[in-house]
Amino acid sequence: MVRKADMARTASAPRATVARGGNAAAPKVGETLQVSGERVRSAGAAVAVTRAVMDRFVAGTNPMQILALTTPGANFTSDDAFGLDTYANTFYVRGYNQMQLGATLDGIPLGTQGFVNTNGVSITQAIIQDDLSGMTMSQGAGALDIFSAQTLGGAMTYVSSDPRDKAGGKVSQTFGSFDAYRTYGRVDSGILNRSGTKFYASFARTTSNLWKGAGYQSELQADAKIVQPVGPRGQVTAFFGYGNFTQANYLTVTKNMWRREGRDTTYLKPDYEKAKLWAYYAQYTADVPPGYQGVLSNDEIGDYAWDGEQIQRTYLSSIAGHFDLSDMLHSDTLAYGNVNSGVYGGTNNFLTSPSYGPVTLLPNGTVTGVPMALQMSHAGMRRIGFTQKFTIEAPRNNHIDTGLWYENNAYTYDQRLYEDYPNAAHNSLSDFKASQAHTWFEDSFNTNSFQFFLQDRWTIIPGMTLLGGFKSLIQTTHGGTKRDFTQALDQAGWDTYYRHAANGSLTAAAAFLPHFEFDYHFLQHHEVYWDIAENMRAYDYSSQQVSGQAWGGLGKNAPGATAQDVFDASRSTLRPETTWNYVVGYRYNSNLFSGSVDFYHTDYYNRLAAITEGSSNNANSAFMNVGRESMNGVDVLGTIRPFKGLEITNSFSWNDATYLSRAINYGGTNYDLAGKHQVYYPKFMYKANLNYTWRRAMFNFNVNYVGARPMTYLNDEYIPAYWLANLNLGYDFGTIGFAHHLRATLGITNLFDANYIGGVYGAASVSGDDNANLFIAAPREAFGTIAAEF
């Protein structure tokens, strides 16, 4: 039987062509978190979320999801109610996704917040959500003292809670839809001795069946923190976080698959014969199975596989020291280590398990042989780094901060193949031992990052500050393909295809990235501010097969046009992405009303994209700078408090992010993108939140409108707009026996059961609806929680 020539779309990338777009422990003056009663007062180009606000949502909800529900200009989508599926999570703030935002936890650089942990760790895996004391979202240009090599726009700052002075603890138990349950427990030691030593240790486990299809998702987390005062002028803090995420995946779909097959369409498990049949049609024919003519395309048949899964384990540790060296000089030192291991993948319909003979379609509609195999990518990451900051209280009301960051990251990515069987599939979510596998390729990357910053915040008059400073950033990555076994595996009958082997080094460097910020509080309730900064983002890396980054998905299997040829040719011309961000805003705060208006503008330079160039019969993939993007936007927010306990908030966001490129070459054809809106980010968003507390009862109702999102670069296809509502009720029973603050809550997500597209994974297509990278969001779910302190 003749296969379709090297069919896998990941090999020739006919769909995904242009890539998307794309630390202080406490906030500083101008980006401060202020709490008045139960209210958050944000300042400058930042929005703050306290623990009290986080407690209004279902226990364990992803902090980025809470930020999106409470912050103008932010958008979070996923396919599960908790927002813990790292594969499906999509987070945007003012046009930037989670891969382009800075993120720190207690000053620890978290790196990119995407799916595969190439150079960092997601906040959901770094710490249990219950152990966060608060978080801020800098919606402006980030901050000089937040260490990150990915920041193009804003930054997320997370702060863990300290151990309590008094011994005690907290427990909570959640039950919910689809056999979901979540258990959380924390023990605080209290102050143990005269020196003030204290610590806490926490544990959480979240488990739920998939809301469609076969499988489950389980997240096991633990963290601990110890605080040791050192005399009257110093303190040493150590932190440890552990995450173990075992997750069966939901199927990514096209818009047509969603509309034709419905919300519940997903992987074919547990129908193994159907999975083999559909793999046969996808790999060996240009047709579709009986009954699907005019319903699904042959490409879409290939998108349906037996299953997909991921296992991620994370260890994060740090030790930090704060010392007041004098009344005017303060030092903050941090050393950290981070080890991640991950297994990602699933059934590949374009491979063959070779041990079971030729693949044939029998007259009765069954398939002999096994026209598919399990493809799993084994990734490992080891980060070590340190930061050092000094704060100087200088004469004439000058507050000077300076510091540096160094990090080394070793990352490996090995892709292995496991056979399926004639009458049964592989063992999902197993240990996937190397001894049981055939290695397809091995990749290795080593990255060194260095950043320095210097800033001076001058208090001109009381309430008026002006910040000026700069940062320097350099990151060098060496690596790529170590070994590639495509030819040997193909000869052994696996039907493997070209995997774009490339190796080399790239450096992103900027000696002077300036940042200026002005903040003025006047007439007691008023504030005006502006923020201007230049940022640079270093080059992404992942693996030789993944397009949208400098080492992946390049070239084709032809002399002079291989991945290595394309990589070598681009090294001398490739430039890192940079942005200039401008924000100007006004805020009013009083007991009755709070309001803010922000206008922002961004100039985006050296935009990087994976494209196909050359004639249509001799095309090859490349990764290069493709031009500029311009973005304008407005966020308006108003909160009214007509009487004690009632708070009503409304916000509206408008964003016009447009490409300026006029000549993008795809498949030998030039496309004009000038004036097209940025993919995956809505032009309009509206949010409403009603929170009412009466005595010990709490009622929270929030509604979000997300406008249509372009899903292609030519804007000929859109992800439809949707409304989403959530309801949360709670009652505090006070003290009963030894339990304090015994609290019962009920949370209902997607209250009106909206059927909509949530998360998006991967690069966008130039045009058309033939790119299965959309996640269908979860239906209405209910969760009940009992929590108590002791």
HUBEL-V952317 format. One record per residue. N is the residue number from 1. RES is the residue in one small letter. SS is DSSP state (hx for helix, st for strand, lp for the rest). Layout:
BEGIN
n:N res:RES ss:SS
n:N res:RES ss:SS
END
This chain:
BEGIN
n:1 res:m ss:lp
n:2 res:v ss:lp
n:3 res:r ss:lp
n:4 res:k ss:lp
n:5 res:a ss:lp
n:6 res:d ss:lp
n:7 res:m ss:lp
n:8 res:a ss:lp
n:9 res:r ss:hx
n:10 res:t ss:hx
n:11 res:a ss:hx
n:12 res:s ss:hx
n:13 res:a ss:lp
n:14 res:p ss:lp
n:15 res:r ss:lp
n:16 res:a ss:lp
n:17 res:t ss:lp
n:18 res:v ss:st
n:19 res:a ss:lp
n:20 res:r ss:lp
n:21 res:g ss:lp
n:22 res:g ss:lp
n:23 res:n ss:lp
n:24 res:a ss:lp
n:25 res:a ss:lp
n:26 res:a ss:lp
n:27 res:p ss:lp
n:28 res:k ss:lp
n:29 res:v ss:lp
n:30 res:g ss:lp
n:31 res:e ss:lp
n:32 res:t ss:lp
n:33 res:l ss:st
n:34 res:q ss:st
n:35 res:v ss:st
n:36 res:s ss:st
n:37 res:g ss:lp
n:38 res:e ss:lp
n:39 res:r ss:st
n:40 res:v ss:st
n:41 res:r ss:st
n:42 res:s ss:st
n:43 res:a ss:lp
n:44 res:g ss:lp
n:45 res:a ss:lp
n:46 res:a ss:st
n:47 res:v ss:st
n:48 res:a ss:st
n:49 res:v ss:st
n:50 res:t ss:st
n:51 res:r ss:hx
n:52 res:a ss:hx
n:53 res:v ss:hx
n:54 res:m ss:hx
n:55 res:d ss:lp
n:56 res:r ss:lp
n:57 res:f ss:lp
n:58 res:v ss:lp
n:59 res:a ss:lp
n:60 res:g ss:lp
n:61 res:t ss:lp
n:62 res:n ss:lp
n:63 res:p ss:hx
n:64 res:m ss:hx
n:65 res:q ss:hx
n:66 res:i ss:hx
n:67 res:l ss:hx
n:68 res:a ss:hx
n:69 res:l ss:hx
n:70 res:t ss:hx
n:71 res:t ss:lp
n:72 res:p ss:lp
n:73 res:g ss:lp
n:74 res:a ss:st
n:75 res:n ss:st
n:76 res:f ss:st
n:77 res:t ss:st
n:78 res:s ss:lp
n:79 res:d ss:lp
n:80 res:d ss:lp
n:81 res:a ss:lp
n:82 res:f ss:lp
n:83 res:g ss:lp
n:84 res:l ss:lp
n:85 res:d ss:lp
n:86 res:t ss:lp
n:87 res:y ss:lp
n:88 res:a ss:lp
n:89 res:n ss:lp
n:90 res:t ss:st
n:91 res:f ss:st
n:92 res:y ss:st
n:93 res:v ss:st
n:94 res:r ss:lp
n:95 res:g ss:lp
n:96 res:y ss:st
n:97 res:n ss:st
n:98 res:q ss:lp
n:99 res:m ss:lp
n:100 res:q ss:lp
n:101 res:l ss:lp
n:102 res:g ss:st
n:103 res:a ss:st
n:104 res:t ss:st
n:105 res:l ss:st
n:106 res:d ss:lp
n:107 res:g ss:lp
n:108 res:i ss:st
n:109 res:p ss:st
n:110 res:l ss:lp
n:111 res:g ss:lp
n:112 res:t ss:lp
n:113 res:q ss:lp
n:114 res:g ss:lp
n:115 res:f ss:lp
n:116 res:v ss:lp
n:117 res:n ss:lp
n:118 res:t ss:lp
n:119 res:n ss:lp
n:120 res:g ss:lp
n:121 res:v ss:lp
n:122 res:s ss:lp
n:123 res:i ss:hx
n:124 res:t ss:hx
n:125 res:q ss:hx
n:126 res:a ss:hx
n:127 res:i ss:lp
n:128 res:i ss:lp
n:129 res:q ss:hx
n:130 res:d ss:hx
n:131 res:d ss:hx
n:132 res:l ss:st
n:133 res:s ss:st
n:134 res:g ss:st
n:135 res:m ss:st
n:136 res:t ss:st
n:137 res:m ss:st
n:138 res:s ss:st
n:139 res:q ss:lp
n:140 res:g ss:lp
n:141 res:a ss:lp
n:142 res:g ss:lp
n:143 res:a ss:lp
n:144 res:l ss:lp
n:145 res:d ss:lp
n:146 res:i ss:lp
n:147 res:f ss:lp
n:148 res:s ss:lp
n:149 res:a ss:lp
n:150 res:q ss:lp
n:151 res:t ss:lp
n:152 res:l ss:lp
n:153 res:g ss:lp
n:154 res:g ss:lp
n:155 res:a ss:st
n:156 res:m ss:st
n:157 res:t ss:st
n:158 res:y ss:st
n:159 res:v ss:st
n:160 res:s ss:st
n:161 res:s ss:lp
n:162 res:d ss:lp
n:163 res:p ss:lp
n:164 res:r ss:lp
n:165 res:d ss:lp
n:166 res:k ss:lp
n:167 res:a ss:lp
n:168 res:g ss:st
n:169 res:g ss:st
n:170 res:k ss:st
n:171 res:v ss:st
n:172 res:s ss:st
n:173 res:q ss:st
n:174 res:t ss:st
n:175 res:f ss:st
n:176 res:g ss:st
n:177 res:s ss:lp
n:178 res:f ss:lp
n:179 res:d ss:lp
n:180 res:a ss:st
n:181 res:y ss:st
n:182 res:r ss:st
n:183 res:t ss:st
n:184 res:y ss:st
n:185 res:g ss:st
n:186 res:r ss:st
n:187 res:v ss:st
n:188 res:d ss:st
n:189 res:s ss:lp
n:190 res:g ss:lp
n:191 res:i ss:lp
n:192 res:l ss:lp
n:193 res:n ss:lp
n:194 res:r ss:lp
n:195 res:s ss:lp
n:196 res:g ss:lp
n:197 res:t ss:lp
n:198 res:k ss:st
n:199 res:f ss:st
n:200 res:y ss:st
n:201 res:a ss:st
n:202 res:s ss:st
n:203 res:f ss:st
n:204 res:a ss:st
n:205 res:r ss:st
n:206 res:t ss:st
n:207 res:t ss:st
n:208 res:s ss:st
n:209 res:n ss:st
n:210 res:l ss:lp
n:211 res:w ss:lp
n:212 res:k ss:lp
n:213 res:g ss:lp
n:214 res:a ss:lp
n:215 res:g ss:lp
n:216 res:y ss:st
n:217 res:q ss:st
n:218 res:s ss:st
n:219 res:e ss:st
n:220 res:l ss:st
n:221 res:q ss:st
n:222 res:a ss:st
n:223 res:d ss:st
n:224 res:a ss:st
n:225 res:k ss:st
n:226 res:i ss:st
n:227 res:v ss:st
n:228 res:q ss:st
n:229 res:p ss:st
n:230 res:v ss:lp
n:231 res:g ss:hx
n:232 res:p ss:hx
n:233 res:r ss:hx
n:234 res:g ss:st
n:235 res:q ss:st
n:236 res:v ss:st
n:237 res:t ss:st
n:238 res:a ss:st
n:239 res:f ss:st
n:240 res:f ss:st
n:241 res:g ss:st
n:242 res:y ss:st
n:243 res:g ss:st
n:244 res:n ss:st
n:245 res:f ss:st
n:246 res:t ss:st
n:247 res:q ss:st
n:248 res:a ss:st
n:249 res:n ss:lp
n:250 res:y ss:lp
n:251 res:l ss:lp
n:252 res:t ss:lp
n:253 res:v ss:st
n:254 res:t ss:lp
n:255 res:k ss:hx
n:256 res:n ss:hx
n:257 res:m ss:hx
n:258 res:w ss:hx
n:259 res:r ss:hx
n:260 res:r ss:hx
n:261 res:e ss:hx
n:262 res:g ss:lp
n:263 res:r ss:lp
n:264 res:d ss:lp
n:265 res:t ss:lp
n:266 res:t ss:lp
n:267 res:y ss:lp
n:268 res:l ss:lp
n:269 res:k ss:lp
n:270 res:p ss:lp
n:271 res:d ss:lp
n:272 res:y ss:hx
n:273 res:e ss:hx
n:274 res:k ss:hx
n:275 res:a ss:hx
n:276 res:k ss:hx
n:277 res:l ss:hx
n:278 res:w ss:hx
n:279 res:a ss:hx
n:280 res:y ss:hx
n:281 res:y ss:hx
n:282 res:a ss:hx
n:283 res:q ss:hx
n:284 res:y ss:hx
n:285 res:t ss:lp
n:286 res:a ss:lp
n:287 res:d ss:lp
n:288 res:v ss:lp
n:289 res:p ss:lp
n:290 res:p ss:lp
n:291 res:g ss:lp
n:292 res:y ss:lp
n:293 res:q ss:lp
n:294 res:g ss:lp
n:295 res:v ss:lp
n:296 res:l ss:lp
n:297 res:s ss:lp
n:298 res:n ss:hx
n:299 res:d ss:hx
n:300 res:e ss:hx
n:301 res:i ss:hx
n:302 res:g ss:hx
n:303 res:d ss:hx
n:304 res:y ss:lp
n:305 res:a ss:lp
n:306 res:w ss:lp
n:307 res:d ss:lp
n:308 res:g ss:st
n:309 res:e ss:st
n:310 res:q ss:st
n:311 res:i ss:st
n:312 res:q ss:st
n:313 res:r ss:st
n:314 res:t ss:st
n:315 res:y ss:st
n:316 res:l ss:st
n:317 res:s ss:st
n:318 res:s ss:st
n:319 res:i ss:st
n:320 res:a ss:st
n:321 res:g ss:st
n:322 res:h ss:st
n:323 res:f ss:st
n:324 res:d ss:st
n:325 res:l ss:lp
n:326 res:s ss:lp
n:327 res:d ss:lp
n:328 res:m ss:lp
n:329 res:l ss:st
n:330 res:h ss:st
n:331 res:s ss:st
n:332 res:d ss:st
n:333 res:t ss:st
n:334 res:l ss:st
n:335 res:a ss:st
n:336 res:y ss:st
n:337 res:g ss:st
n:338 res:n ss:st
n:339 res:v ss:st
n:340 res:n ss:st
n:341 res:s ss:st
n:342 res:g ss:st
n:343 res:v ss:st
n:344 res:y ss:st
n:345 res:g ss:st
n:346 res:g ss:st
n:347 res:t ss:st
n:348 res:n ss:st
n:349 res:n ss:lp
n:350 res:f ss:lp
n:351 res:l ss:lp
n:352 res:t ss:lp
n:353 res:s ss:lp
n:354 res:p ss:hx
n:355 res:s ss:hx
n:356 res:y ss:hx
n:357 res:g ss:lp
n:358 res:p ss:lp
n:359 res:v ss:lp
n:360 res:t ss:st
n:361 res:l ss:st
n:362 res:l ss:lp
n:363 res:p ss:lp
n:364 res:n ss:lp
n:365 res:g ss:lp
n:366 res:t ss:lp
n:367 res:v ss:st
n:368 res:t ss:st
n:369 res:g ss:lp
n:370 res:v ss:lp
n:371 res:p ss:lp
n:372 res:m ss:lp
n:373 res:a ss:st
n:374 res:l ss:st
n:375 res:q ss:st
n:376 res:m ss:st
n:377 res:s ss:st
n:378 res:h ss:st
n:379 res:a ss:st
n:380 res:g ss:st
n:381 res:m ss:st
n:382 res:r ss:st
n:383 res:r ss:st
n:384 res:i ss:st
n:385 res:g ss:st
n:386 res:f ss:st
n:387 res:t ss:st
n:388 res:q ss:st
n:389 res:k ss:st
n:390 res:f ss:st
n:391 res:t ss:st
n:392 res:i ss:st
n:393 res:e ss:st
n:394 res:a ss:st
n:395 res:p ss:lp
n:396 res:r ss:lp
n:397 res:n ss:lp
n:398 res:n ss:st
n:399 res:h ss:st
n:400 res:i ss:st
n:401 res:d ss:st
n:402 res:t ss:st
n:403 res:g ss:st
n:404 res:l ss:st
n:405 res:w ss:st
n:406 res:y ss:st
n:407 res:e ss:st
n:408 res:n ss:st
n:409 res:n ss:st
n:410 res:a ss:st
n:411 res:y ss:st
n:412 res:t ss:st
n:413 res:y ss:st
n:414 res:d ss:st
n:415 res:q ss:st
n:416 res:r ss:st
n:417 res:l ss:st
n:418 res:y ss:st
n:419 res:e ss:st
n:420 res:d ss:lp
n:421 res:y ss:lp
n:422 res:p ss:lp
n:423 res:n ss:lp
n:424 res:a ss:lp
n:425 res:a ss:lp
n:426 res:h ss:lp
n:427 res:n ss:lp
n:428 res:s ss:lp
n:429 res:l ss:lp
n:430 res:s ss:lp
n:431 res:d ss:lp
n:432 res:f ss:lp
n:433 res:k ss:lp
n:434 res:a ss:hx
n:435 res:s ss:hx
n:436 res:q ss:hx
n:437 res:a ss:lp
n:438 res:h ss:st
n:439 res:t ss:st
n:440 res:w ss:st
n:441 res:f ss:st
n:442 res:e ss:st
n:443 res:d ss:st
n:444 res:s ss:st
n:445 res:f ss:st
n:446 res:n ss:st
n:447 res:t ss:st
n:448 res:n ss:st
n:449 res:s ss:st
n:450 res:f ss:st
n:451 res:q ss:st
n:452 res:f ss:st
n:453 res:f ss:st
n:454 res:l ss:st
n:455 res:q ss:st
n:456 res:d ss:st
n:457 res:r ss:st
n:458 res:w ss:st
n:459 res:t ss:st
n:460 res:i ss:st
n:461 res:i ss:st
n:462 res:p ss:lp
n:463 res:g ss:lp
n:464 res:m ss:st
n:465 res:t ss:st
n:466 res:l ss:st
n:467 res:l ss:st
n:468 res:g ss:st
n:469 res:g ss:st
n:470 res:f ss:st
n:471 res:k ss:st
n:472 res:s ss:st
n:473 res:l ss:st
n:474 res:i ss:st
n:475 res:q ss:st
n:476 res:t ss:st
n:477 res:t ss:st
n:478 res:h ss:st
n:479 res:g ss:st
n:480 res:g ss:st
n:481 res:t ss:st
n:482 res:k ss:st
n:483 res:r ss:st
n:484 res:d ss:st
n:485 res:f ss:lp
n:486 res:t ss:hx
n:487 res:q ss:hx
n:488 res:a ss:hx
n:489 res:l ss:hx
n:490 res:d ss:hx
n:491 res:q ss:hx
n:492 res:a ss:lp
n:493 res:g ss:lp
n:494 res:w ss:lp
n:495 res:d ss:lp
n:496 res:t ss:lp
n:497 res:y ss:lp
n:498 res:y ss:lp
n:499 res:r ss:lp
n:500 res:h ss:lp
n:501 res:a ss:lp
n:502 res:a ss:lp
n:503 res:n ss:st
n:504 res:g ss:st
n:505 res:s ss:st
n:506 res:l ss:st
n:507 res:t ss:st
n:508 res:a ss:st
n:509 res:a ss:st
n:510 res:a ss:st
n:511 res:a ss:st
n:512 res:f ss:st
n:513 res:l ss:st
n:514 res:p ss:st
n:515 res:h ss:st
n:516 res:f ss:st
n:517 res:e ss:st
n:518 res:f ss:st
n:519 res:d ss:st
n:520 res:y ss:st
n:521 res:h ss:st
n:522 res:f ss:st
n:523 res:l ss:lp
n:524 res:q ss:lp
n:525 res:h ss:lp
n:526 res:h ss:st
n:527 res:e ss:st
n:528 res:v ss:st
n:529 res:y ss:st
n:530 res:w ss:st
n:531 res:d ss:st
n:532 res:i ss:st
n:533 res:a ss:st
n:534 res:e ss:st
n:535 res:n ss:st
n:536 res:m ss:st
n:537 res:r ss:st
n:538 res:a ss:lp
n:539 res:y ss:lp
n:540 res:d ss:lp
n:541 res:y ss:lp
n:542 res:s ss:lp
n:543 res:s ss:lp
n:544 res:q ss:lp
n:545 res:q ss:lp
n:546 res:v ss:lp
n:547 res:s ss:lp
n:548 res:g ss:lp
n:549 res:q ss:lp
n:550 res:a ss:lp
n:551 res:w ss:lp
n:552 res:g ss:lp
n:553 res:g ss:lp
n:554 res:l ss:lp
n:555 res:g ss:lp
n:556 res:k ss:lp
n:557 res:n ss:lp
n:558 res:a ss:lp
n:559 res:p ss:lp
n:560 res:g ss:lp
n:561 res:a ss:lp
n:562 res:t ss:lp
n:563 res:a ss:hx
n:564 res:q ss:hx
n:565 res:d ss:hx
n:566 res:v ss:hx
n:567 res:f ss:hx
n:568 res:d ss:hx
n:569 res:a ss:hx
n:570 res:s ss:hx
n:571 res:r ss:lp
n:572 res:s ss:lp
n:573 res:t ss:lp
n:574 res:l ss:lp
n:575 res:r ss:lp
n:576 res:p ss:lp
n:577 res:e ss:st
n:578 res:t ss:st
n:579 res:t ss:st
n:580 res:w ss:st
n:581 res:n ss:st
n:582 res:y ss:st
n:583 res:v ss:st
n:584 res:v ss:st
n:585 res:g ss:st
n:586 res:y ss:st
n:587 res:r ss:st
n:588 res:y ss:st
n:589 res:n ss:st
n:590 res:s ss:lp
n:591 res:n ss:lp
n:592 res:l ss:lp
n:593 res:f ss:st
n:594 res:s ss:st
n:595 res:g ss:st
n:596 res:s ss:st
n:597 res:v ss:st
n:598 res:d ss:st
n:599 res:f ss:st
n:600 res:y ss:st
n:601 res:h ss:st
n:602 res:t ss:st
n:603 res:d ss:st
n:604 res:y ss:st
n:605 res:y ss:st
n:606 res:n ss:lp
n:607 res:r ss:lp
n:608 res:l ss:st
n:609 res:a ss:st
n:610 res:a ss:st
n:611 res:i ss:st
n:612 res:t ss:st
n:613 res:e ss:st
n:614 res:g ss:lp
n:615 res:s ss:lp
n:616 res:s ss:lp
n:617 res:n ss:lp
n:618 res:n ss:lp
n:619 res:a ss:lp
n:620 res:n ss:st
n:621 res:s ss:st
n:622 res:a ss:st
n:623 res:f ss:st
n:624 res:m ss:st
n:625 res:n ss:st
n:626 res:v ss:lp
n:627 res:g ss:lp
n:628 res:r ss:lp
n:629 res:e ss:st
n:630 res:s ss:st
n:631 res:m ss:st
n:632 res:n ss:st
n:633 res:g ss:st
n:634 res:v ss:st
n:635 res:d ss:st
n:636 res:v ss:st
n:637 res:l ss:st
n:638 res:g ss:st
n:639 res:t ss:st
n:640 res:i ss:st
n:641 res:r ss:lp
n:642 res:p ss:lp
n:643 res:f ss:lp
n:644 res:k ss:lp
n:645 res:g ss:lp
n:646 res:l ss:st
n:647 res:e ss:st
n:648 res:i ss:st
n:649 res:t ss:st
n:650 res:n ss:st
n:651 res:s ss:st
n:652 res:f ss:st
n:653 res:s ss:st
n:654 res:w ss:st
n:655 res:n ss:st
n:656 res:d ss:st
n:657 res:a ss:st
n:658 res:t ss:st
n:659 res:y ss:st
n:660 res:l ss:lp
n:661 res:s ss:lp
n:662 res:r ss:lp
n:663 res:a ss:lp
n:664 res:i ss:st
n:665 res:n ss:st
n:666 res:y ss:st
n:667 res:g ss:lp
n:668 res:g ss:lp
n:669 res:t ss:st
n:670 res:n ss:st
n:671 res:y ss:st
n:672 res:d ss:lp
n:673 res:l ss:lp
n:674 res:a ss:lp
n:675 res:g ss:lp
n:676 res:k ss:lp
n:677 res:h ss:st
n:678 res:q ss:lp
n:679 res:v ss:lp
n:680 res:y ss:lp
n:681 res:y ss:lp
n:682 res:p ss:lp
n:683 res:k ss:lp
n:684 res:f ss:st
n:685 res:m ss:st
n:686 res:y ss:st
n:687 res:k ss:st
n:688 res:a ss:st
n:689 res:n ss:st
n:690 res:l ss:st
n:691 res:n ss:st
n:692 res:y ss:st
n:693 res:t ss:st
n:694 res:w ss:st
n:695 res:r ss:lp
n:696 res:r ss:lp
n:697 res:a ss:st
n:698 res:m ss:st
n:699 res:f ss:st
n:700 res:n ss:st
n:701 res:f ss:st
n:702 res:n ss:st
n:703 res:v ss:st
n:704 res:n ss:st
n:705 res:y ss:st
n:706 res:v ss:st
n:707 res:g ss:lp
n:708 res:a ss:lp
n:709 res:r ss:st
n:710 res:p ss:st
n:711 res:m ss:lp
n:712 res:t ss:st
n:713 res:y ss:lp
n:714 res:l ss:lp
n:715 res:n ss:lp
n:716 res:d ss:lp
n:717 res:e ss:lp
n:718 res:y ss:st
n:719 res:i ss:st
n:720 res:p ss:lp
n:721 res:a ss:lp
n:722 res:y ss:st
n:723 res:w ss:st
n:724 res:l ss:st
n:725 res:a ss:st
n:726 res:n ss:st
n:727 res:l ss:st
n:728 res:n ss:st
n:729 res:l ss:st
n:730 res:g ss:st
n:731 res:y ss:st
n:732 res:d ss:st
n:733 res:f ss:lp
n:734 res:g ss:lp
n:735 res:t ss:lp
n:736 res:i ss:st
n:737 res:g ss:lp
n:738 res:f ss:lp
n:739 res:a ss:st
n:740 res:h ss:st
n:741 res:h ss:st
n:742 res:l ss:st
n:743 res:r ss:st
n:744 res:a ss:st
n:745 res:t ss:st
n:746 res:l ss:st
n:747 res:g ss:st
n:748 res:i ss:st
n:749 res:t ss:st
n:750 res:n ss:lp
n:751 res:l ss:lp
n:752 res:f ss:lp
n:753 res:d ss:lp
n:754 res:a ss:lp
n:755 res:n ss:lp
n:756 res:y ss:lp
n:757 res:i ss:st
n:758 res:g ss:st
n:759 res:g ss:st
n:760 res:v ss:st
n:761 res:y ss:lp
n:762 res:g ss:lp
n:763 res:a ss:lp
n:764 res:a ss:st
n:765 res:s ss:st
n:766 res:v ss:lp
n:767 res:s ss:lp
n:768 res:g ss:lp
n:769 res:d ss:lp
n:770 res:d ss:lp
n:771 res:n ss:lp
n:772 res:a ss:lp
n:773 res:n ss:lp
n:774 res:l ss:st
n:775 res:f ss:st
n:776 res:i ss:st
n:777 res:a ss:lp
n:778 res:a ss:lp
n:779 res:p ss:lp
n:780 res:r ss:lp
n:781 res:e ss:st
n:782 res:a ss:st
n:783 res:f ss:st
n:784 res:g ss:st
n:785 res:t ss:st
n:786 res:i ss:st
n:787 res:a ss:st
n:788 res:a ss:st
n:789 res:e ss:st
n:790 res:f ss:lp
END
